[in-house]
C-alpha cells in the first residue's frame, strides 16, 4: 500500500534512518556544488564540440555557450540547480548562433556531459567522497514550458520562480552561527589571549542545540560545523556557511556573455541619477553644471544625544532582565542535573 504525506508533513525531507544517513556526504555535496557546476560547463563545451566533430577552438570562433542558473534547496537540505543554457554567436548574446547549431544539439551535449562530470573530495579523517550529479536530469526547451513564444520576460520569469526560494525553505536559520565578538576564533585579546566572553570559547553565536530547527537540519548544521574544524576543509569555511548547510555559492550566477553585466547596470543607474539631479537643479532655478564642474555641498553637524530614549531604555532593561533570568534558570537546571547524577 502506497502512503503519501501531506505537503506540510514534518517527516518530509528527513531520512528514513538517521543513523545510516550520510550527513558528511550531504554537506560536502553542498560545499562543492558550485565547483561541480564549473566542471560541468567545461565538459558541456567539450561534448558539444565532439558532437559537431570540430575542435573547441574552432567552435569558440563560431559560437558561444552561455548560461544563467539559480540554486534551490530541497526539503532534505541539499541544493540542486535550475539553469537556462543557450547557444549564442561568437560575440555572446548580441550575435546570432550559426544555423547548424540548434536545441537538439545542445540537449544532446547536456545529456552527454552530466554523467561524465564528477570530482573526488579526499580526506584522511572522513574518507574520500565522490561528488557527481544524480539521476534526475530534466532537459526541456523553455518554449515548451509556456503557451507563447520565447521572450526575455519568459526566461526571466522562469529564473525568478526559483530565485525567490532560499535556504530557509529547508528549515534552517537565516543567520551566521559564528560568534561576532571573536570572529569564530573563540579567543580575544592580543598576546595574552582569553576566552571570548560571549561564546565562552565555543566560537558559536548561539548553541547549536538551541536552534529552533528539526533534528535533521540540526545534524546537517552540526556536521558542517565539525567538518569546518578539520584542516583539510579549512578553505571551504564550512563554519561560516553552516547555517546554509554547507552551500557557500551565490544563489544566482551567469556566464559573462549571457547578458549585460552588473557594472553596466551600475553605470546606467549612476547616469540616470545624475540626470535626475540636473533636472531638480534646473527646476530650483540653478544652472545645470557642466561636465567639468566640481560641486561642493556644505553641511553642518551638531551633537544631539547618546543612549536610549525613555521608552527604549525601558525595553532594553526588560530585555536584559529576561536574558539574565534565562541564564540563571539554565545554570540552576544544570546544577540540579549534576546533583541528581
C-alpha positions as CSV (number, residue, x, y, z in Angstrom):
1,X,0.0,0.0,0.0
2,X,1.4,3.4,-1.0
3,X,1.2,6.2,1.5
4,X,1.5,9.8,0.6
5,X,2.4,12.5,3.1
6,X,0.8,15.9,3.1
7,X,2.7,18.9,1.8
8,X,3.3,20.2,5.3
9,X,4.1,16.9,6.9
10,X,7.2,17.2,9.2
11,X,8.6,13.9,8.0
12,X,9.1,15.2,4.5
13,X,12.8,15.9,3.8
14,X,14.0,13.7,6.7
15,X,16.0,10.5,6.3
16,X,14.2,7.2,6.9
17,X,17.1,6.0,9.1
18,X,19.1,9.0,10.5
19,X,21.8,6.7,11.9
20,X,22.8,5.5,8.4
21,X,22.3,8.7,6.6
22,X,25.5,10.2,5.0
23,X,25.5,13.6,6.6
24,X,29.1,14.1,5.7
25,X,28.5,13.4,2.1
26,X,25.4,15.7,2.1
27,X,27.4,18.7,3.5
28,X,30.3,18.0,1.1
29,X,27.9,17.9,-1.8
30,X,26.5,21.4,-0.9
31,X,30.0,22.7,-0.4
32,X,31.2,21.5,-3.8
33,X,28.1,22.0,-5.8
34,X,29.5,25.2,-7.4
35,X,32.8,23.5,-8.3
36,X,30.8,20.6,-9.8
37,X,28.8,23.1,-12.0
38,X,32.0,24.7,-13.2
39,X,33.4,21.3,-14.2
40,X,30.1,20.5,-15.9
41,X,30.3,23.6,-18.1
42,X,33.7,22.6,-19.3
43,X,32.5,19.1,-20.1
44,X,29.5,20.6,-21.9
45,X,31.7,22.6,-24.3
46,X,33.8,19.5,-24.9
47,X,30.7,17.4,-25.6
48,X,29.3,20.0,-27.9
49,X,32.5,20.2,-29.9
50,X,32.7,16.5,-30.2
51,X,29.1,16.3,-31.3
52,X,29.8,18.8,-34.1
53,X,33.1,17.0,-35.0
54,X,35.2,20.1,-34.5
55,X,37.8,21.3,-32.1
56,X,36.9,23.6,-29.1
57,X,39.0,26.3,-30.7
58,X,37.0,26.2,-33.9
59,X,33.8,26.0,-32.0
60,X,34.7,29.1,-30.0
61,X,35.2,31.0,-33.2
62,X,31.7,30.0,-34.4
63,X,29.5,30.0,-31.3
64,X,29.5,30.5,-27.5
65,X,27.7,28.5,-24.8
66,X,26.0,30.9,-22.3
67,X,24.1,30.1,-19.1
68,X,22.3,31.5,-16.1
69,X,21.4,29.4,-13.1
70,X,19.9,29.5,-9.7
71,X,20.3,27.2,-6.7
72,X,17.3,25.8,-4.9
73,X,17.2,23.9,-1.7
74,X,15.3,20.7,-1.5
75,X,13.4,19.8,1.7
76,X,16.2,17.4,2.7
77,X,18.7,20.3,2.7
78,X,20.6,19.6,-0.5
79,X,20.8,22.1,-3.3
80,X,20.0,21.5,-7.0
81,X,20.3,23.8,-9.9
82,X,17.8,25.3,-12.4
83,X,19.7,26.6,-15.4
84,X,19.0,28.3,-18.7
85,X,21.6,27.2,-21.2
86,X,21.8,28.9,-24.6
87,X,23.9,28.8,-27.8
88,X,24.9,32.3,-28.9
89,X,27.1,33.6,-31.7
90,X,30.8,34.1,-31.1
91,X,30.2,37.6,-29.5
92,X,27.7,36.4,-27.0
93,X,24.0,37.5,-26.7
94,X,24.5,40.3,-29.2
95,X,25.1,37.9,-32.1
96,X,23.0,35.1,-33.5
97,X,24.2,31.4,-33.3
98,X,25.1,29.6,-36.5
99,X,22.2,27.9,-38.4
100,X,23.7,24.4,-37.9
101,X,23.6,24.6,-34.1
102,X,20.2,24.1,-32.5
103,X,18.3,23.0,-29.4
104,X,18.7,19.3,-30.3
105,X,22.5,19.6,-30.4
106,X,22.5,21.4,-27.1
107,X,20.2,18.8,-25.5
108,X,22.5,16.0,-26.7
109,X,25.6,17.7,-25.2
110,X,23.9,18.3,-21.8
111,X,22.8,14.7,-21.5
112,X,26.3,13.6,-22.5
113,X,28.2,15.9,-20.2
114,X,26.2,15.5,-17.0
115,X,27.0,11.8,-16.3
116,X,30.7,12.4,-17.1
117,X,31.0,15.2,-14.6
118,X,32.4,14.2,-11.1
119,X,35.0,15.3,-8.6
120,X,36.6,13.5,-5.7
121,X,36.9,15.1,-2.2
122,X,39.8,13.5,-0.3
123,X,40.1,13.5,3.4
124,X,42.2,11.4,5.8
125,X,39.6,12.0,8.5
126,X,36.3,11.2,6.9
127,X,37.5,9.3,3.8
128,X,37.1,10.1,0.2
129,X,33.8,11.2,-1.3
130,X,32.8,11.3,-5.0
131,X,30.6,14.3,-5.9
132,X,28.5,13.9,-9.0
133,X,25.1,14.7,-10.4
134,X,22.1,12.4,-9.6
135,X,20.0,10.6,-12.0
136,X,17.3,13.3,-12.1
137,X,18.1,15.3,-15.2
138,X,15.3,17.2,-16.8
139,X,16.2,18.9,-20.1
140,X,13.4,20.9,-21.8
141,X,13.2,23.7,-24.3
142,X,11.8,26.8,-22.5
143,X,9.2,27.4,-25.2
144,X,7.7,24.1,-24.1
145,X,7.0,25.5,-20.6
146,X,4.7,28.2,-21.8
147,X,2.0,28.9,-24.3
148,X,3.6,31.8,-26.2
149,X,6.9,32.5,-28.0
150,X,10.2,32.6,-26.2
151,X,10.8,36.1,-24.9
152,X,13.2,37.8,-22.4
153,X,10.3,38.1,-20.0
154,X,9.5,34.4,-20.2
155,X,13.1,33.4,-19.4
156,X,13.3,36.0,-16.6
157,X,10.1,34.6,-15.1
158,X,11.5,31.0,-15.2
159,X,14.7,32.1,-13.4
160,X,12.8,34.3,-10.9
161,X,10.5,31.4,-10.0
162,X,13.3,29.6,-8.3
163,X,15.4,32.6,-7.3
164,X,12.9,33.6,-4.7
165,X,13.4,30.4,-2.7
166,X,16.2,30.3,-0.1
167,X,17.8,28.1,2.5
168,X,15.1,28.8,5.0
169,X,12.7,26.7,2.8
170,X,14.6,23.7,4.0
171,X,14.0,24.6,7.7
172,X,17.4,26.2,8.6
173,X,18.1,29.6,10.1
174,X,18.8,32.8,8.3
175,X,21.9,34.0,10.2
176,X,25.5,33.1,10.6
177,X,26.4,31.0,13.6
178,X,29.9,32.3,14.0
179,X,30.4,34.5,17.1
180,X,30.9,38.1,16.0
181,X,32.9,39.1,19.1
182,X,35.8,36.8,18.4
183,X,35.0,36.2,14.7
184,X,34.8,32.5,15.3
185,X,38.2,32.1,16.9
186,X,36.9,31.5,20.5
187,X,39.7,33.8,21.9
188,X,40.0,37.6,22.2
189,X,42.9,39.8,23.1
190,X,46.5,40.3,21.9
191,X,49.3,38.2,23.3
192,X,47.5,37.3,26.4
193,X,44.5,35.7,24.8
194,X,41.4,35.0,26.8
195,X,38.2,33.1,26.2
196,X,35.6,35.1,24.3
197,X,33.2,36.4,26.9
198,X,30.2,35.9,24.6
199,X,30.7,32.4,23.3
200,X,33.0,31.2,26.1
201,X,35.3,29.6,23.6
202,X,32.7,27.6,21.6
203,X,33.1,30.0,18.6
204,X,29.3,29.9,18.2
205,X,27.0,32.9,18.3
206,X,24.4,30.6,19.8
207,X,24.5,26.9,20.9
208,X,23.6,24.6,18.1
209,X,21.4,22.5,20.4
210,X,19.2,25.6,21.0
211,X,18.4,26.3,17.3
212,X,14.7,26.2,16.5
213,X,15.1,23.6,13.7
214,X,14.3,20.0,13.2
215,X,16.7,17.2,14.2
216,X,17.7,16.5,10.6
217,X,18.6,20.2,9.9
218,X,20.4,20.5,13.2
219,X,22.5,17.5,12.3
220,X,23.4,19.0,8.9
221,X,24.5,22.2,10.7
222,X,26.5,20.3,13.3
223,X,28.2,18.2,10.6
224,X,29.1,21.3,8.6
225,X,30.5,22.9,11.8
226,X,32.5,19.8,12.7
227,X,33.9,19.5,9.1
228,X,34.9,23.1,9.2
229,X,37.2,22.4,12.1
230,X,39.3,19.9,10.0
231,X,42.5,21.2,8.4
232,X,41.7,19.6,5.0
233,X,38.5,21.6,4.8
234,X,39.7,24.9,6.1
235,X,39.5,26.6,2.6
236,X,35.7,25.7,2.4
237,X,34.9,27.9,5.5
238,X,32.2,25.5,6.5
239,X,31.7,27.0,9.9
240,X,30.9,30.3,8.3
241,X,28.4,28.6,6.0
242,X,27.0,26.1,8.5
243,X,23.6,27.9,8.6
244,X,23.5,27.4,4.8
245,X,24.0,23.6,5.4
246,X,27.5,23.9,3.7
247,X,26.4,25.6,0.5
248,X,28.7,28.6,0.0
249,X,27.9,29.7,-3.5
250,X,25.8,32.6,-4.7
251,X,22.1,31.7,-5.3
252,X,22.3,33.0,-8.8
253,X,25.2,33.1,-11.3
254,X,25.6,33.6,-15.1
255,X,28.3,33.3,-17.7
256,X,30.0,36.5,-18.7
257,X,28.4,36.8,-22.1
258,X,24.9,35.7,-21.1
259,X,23.5,39.2,-20.8
260,X,24.5,42.7,-19.6
261,X,27.0,42.9,-16.7
262,X,26.3,44.3,-13.2
263,X,28.9,47.0,-13.9
264,X,27.0,48.2,-16.9
265,X,23.8,48.3,-14.9
266,X,25.5,50.4,-12.2
267,X,26.8,52.8,-14.9
268,X,23.3,53.3,-16.3
269,X,21.8,53.8,-12.8
270,X,24.5,56.3,-12.0
271,X,23.9,58.3,-15.2
272,X,20.1,58.2,-14.5
273,X,20.5,59.6,-11.0
274,X,22.9,62.4,-12.2
275,X,20.3,63.3,-14.9
276,X,17.6,63.5,-12.3
277,X,19.8,65.7,-10.1
278,X,20.3,68.1,-13.0
279,X,16.6,68.3,-13.6
280,X,16.0,69.1,-10.0
281,X,18.6,71.9,-10.1
282,X,17.0,73.5,-13.2
283,X,13.6,73.4,-11.5
284,X,15.0,75.1,-8.5
285,X,16.4,77.9,-10.6
286,X,20.0,76.8,-10.6
287,X,22.1,76.4,-13.7
288,X,22.9,72.9,-14.8
289,X,26.5,72.1,-14.1
290,X,29.0,71.5,-17.0
291,X,30.9,68.1,-17.1
292,X,34.0,69.7,-15.6
293,X,32.1,71.4,-12.7
294,X,33.0,70.3,-9.2
295,X,30.0,70.5,-6.8
296,X,30.8,71.2,-3.1
297,X,28.0,70.6,-0.7
298,X,28.2,72.4,2.7
299,X,26.8,70.6,5.7
300,X,27.0,71.1,9.4
301,X,26.8,68.5,12.1
302,X,25.9,69.0,15.7
303,X,25.9,66.6,18.6
304,X,22.3,65.7,19.6
305,X,22.4,62.9,22.2
306,X,23.5,59.4,23.0
307,X,22.0,56.4,24.7
308,X,18.4,55.3,24.7
309,X,15.3,57.3,24.6
310,X,13.0,56.9,27.7
311,X,10.8,54.3,26.0
312,X,13.8,52.5,24.5
313,X,15.6,52.4,27.9
314,X,12.6,50.6,29.4
315,X,12.6,48.0,26.7
316,X,16.4,47.5,26.9
317,X,16.1,47.0,30.7
318,X,13.4,44.4,30.3
319,X,15.4,42.6,27.7
320,X,18.5,42.5,29.9
321,X,16.3,41.2,32.8
322,X,14.9,38.4,30.6
323,X,18.4,37.3,29.4
324,X,19.8,37.2,32.9
325,X,16.7,35.3,34.1
326,X,17.1,32.7,31.3
327,X,20.8,32.3,32.1
328,X,20.1,31.8,35.8
329,X,17.4,29.2,35.0
330,X,19.8,27.3,32.8
331,X,22.5,27.3,35.5
332,X,20.0,26.2,38.1
333,X,18.8,23.3,35.9
334,X,22.4,22.3,35.1
335,X,23.3,22.3,38.8
336,X,20.3,20.2,39.7
337,X,21.1,17.8,36.9
338,X,24.6,17.3,38.3
339,X,23.3,16.7,41.8
340,X,20.9,14.0,40.6
341,X,23.6,12.4,38.5
